[in-house]
């Protein structure tokens, strides 16, 4: 199995920046696609960003495109979500996720069997 620990969430003013981290352990010798999802109070969990192990291609939700950047360090292994120009609507619990590498759509929530515990991001105006 793969264990994921996400961190970095905090209270931040609108327009500010934040970097979330996700440390992976366990069976990390094989390739894994890595993703970020978020869930606001009373809302469904939604896709945010993901990166494919096979070719490092990425996908972003329209709501964060141009503001968020996902990256990974396979050597550690750790993945990051750089968040810029944060908006109040970005407020949510953010979860990192992983799956054995696949050609399935990166935003397919149910294809990810491994999840972090979540880290709270609150953006105030």
PLY file of the C-alpha trace (Angstrom):
ply
format ascii 1.0
element vertex 125
property float x
property float y
property float z
element edge 124
property int vertex1
property int vertex2
end_header
0.00 0.00 0.00
0.87 3.66 -0.27
0.46 6.09 2.62
-0.05 9.78 1.94
0.37 12.67 4.37
-0.69 16.08 3.13
0.14 19.34 4.85
0.59 23.07 4.40
-2.98 24.31 4.72
-3.62 27.51 6.70
-5.56 30.74 6.84
-4.53 33.16 4.11
-5.81 36.45 2.72
-7.38 36.61 -0.72
-4.76 37.20 -3.37
-2.13 35.42 -1.35
-0.17 32.27 -2.09
0.24 28.90 -0.45
2.05 25.64 -1.12
0.61 22.31 -0.12
2.80 19.24 0.22
2.08 15.53 0.13
4.63 13.00 1.34
4.29 9.41 0.16
5.58 6.22 1.74
5.12 2.49 1.24
5.14 0.93 -2.22
6.51 3.96 -4.00
9.01 2.10 -6.21
6.36 1.74 -8.89
4.95 4.64 -10.87
1.96 6.53 -9.53
-0.24 9.25 -10.89
-0.73 11.96 -8.27
-3.69 14.25 -7.80
-5.23 16.94 -5.61
-8.91 17.17 -4.77
-10.86 19.45 -2.47
-14.12 19.47 -0.57
-15.91 22.53 0.76
-18.47 22.28 3.60
-21.69 20.73 2.33
-20.24 20.22 -1.15
-19.12 17.25 -3.21
-15.45 16.46 -3.47
-14.08 17.99 -6.66
-11.02 17.58 -8.81
-8.34 20.26 -8.59
-5.17 19.10 -10.34
-3.20 15.98 -11.20
0.03 14.87 -12.83
0.66 11.69 -14.79
3.66 9.53 -13.94
4.16 8.19 -17.45
4.85 11.50 -19.19
4.35 14.20 -16.51
1.33 15.57 -18.32
-1.06 17.56 -16.13
-4.73 18.43 -15.86
-6.39 21.27 -13.97
-9.91 22.20 -13.06
-11.07 25.27 -14.96
-11.55 27.13 -11.68
-7.84 26.91 -10.80
-6.20 26.91 -14.22
-3.54 29.58 -14.43
-3.40 30.01 -10.66
-2.43 26.57 -9.32
0.53 24.44 -10.33
1.06 20.78 -9.48
4.54 19.29 -9.39
6.32 16.26 -8.02
9.70 15.16 -6.76
9.95 11.45 -7.49
13.16 11.11 -5.47
11.67 12.06 -2.10
8.84 11.22 -3.05
6.70 14.29 -2.56
4.17 16.23 -4.58
3.23 19.88 -4.32
0.39 22.19 -5.14
1.45 25.80 -5.63
-1.55 28.05 -5.17
-1.47 31.69 -6.23
-4.03 34.49 -6.34
-6.18 32.62 -3.87
-9.89 33.39 -3.73
-12.45 32.88 -0.94
-14.08 30.18 -3.08
-10.84 28.18 -2.83
-11.65 27.55 0.83
-11.89 23.79 1.36
-10.19 20.74 2.77
-7.59 19.68 0.24
-6.73 16.01 -0.23
-3.80 14.49 -2.05
-4.45 11.24 -3.88
-2.49 8.59 -5.75
-3.11 5.63 -8.05
-0.93 3.12 -9.88
-0.08 4.84 -13.14
-2.83 4.65 -15.70
-3.99 6.16 -18.97
-7.39 6.79 -17.44
-8.48 10.41 -17.10
-6.51 12.19 -14.40
-9.67 13.78 -13.03
-11.44 10.44 -12.49
-11.94 10.57 -8.71
-12.84 6.90 -8.31
-9.62 5.73 -9.96
-7.52 6.86 -6.98
-7.29 4.22 -4.20
-4.89 6.13 -1.94
-5.76 9.33 -0.11
-4.22 11.70 2.39
-6.03 12.85 5.53
-6.75 16.31 4.17
-5.45 19.76 5.05
-7.62 22.83 5.62
-7.17 25.88 3.42
-9.13 28.96 4.39
-9.07 32.10 2.26
-10.47 35.28 3.79
-11.44 38.42 1.91
0 1
1 2
2 3
3 4
4 5
5 6
6 7
7 8
8 9
9 10
10 11
11 12
12 13
13 14
14 15
15 16
16 17
17 18
18 19
19 20
20 21
21 22
22 23
23 24
24 25
25 26
26 27
27 28
28 29
29 30
30 31
31 32
32 33
33 34
34 35
35 36
36 37
37 38
38 39
39 40
40 41
41 42
42 43
43 44
44 45
45 46
46 47
47 48
48 49
49 50
50 51
51 52
52 53
53 54
54 55
55 56
56 57
57 58
58 59
59 60
60 61
61 62
62 63
63 64
64 65
65 66
66 67
67 68
68 69
69 70
70 71
71 72
72 73
73 74
74 75
75 76
76 77
77 78
78 79
79 80
80 81
81 82
82 83
83 84
84 85
85 86
86 87
87 88
88 89
89 90
90 91
91 92
92 93
93 94
94 95
95 96
96 97
97 98
98 99
99 100
100 101
101 102
102 103
103 104
104 105
105 106
106 107
107 108
108 109
109 110
110 111
111 112
112 113
113 114
114 115
115 116
116 117
117 118
118 119
119 120
120 121
121 122
122 123
123 124
